[in-house]
Amino acid sequence: MPLAAPRLARDWLRAEGHDVAWHVYPMPHEIIGAEIADINAWLVERLVS
C-alpha cells in the first residue's frame, strides 16, 4: 500500500507531539493545484508574520 509508510511517519510525528497536517489528494504521482495551494498556505503561515 503506497500510503502505509507515510501514515506511519505521520503517526509517529503526532505521537512525538508535532502538529502534522495530513492531506491525501485524489491523483497519480504528480502535483495538482490544490496541493500547491496547501503548500503555499503552509509556507505563508510560517514565513510571513
Secondary structure, 3 states (H helix, E strand, C coil): CCCHHHHHHHHHHHHCCCCCCCCCCCCCCCCCHHHHHHHHHHHHHHHCC
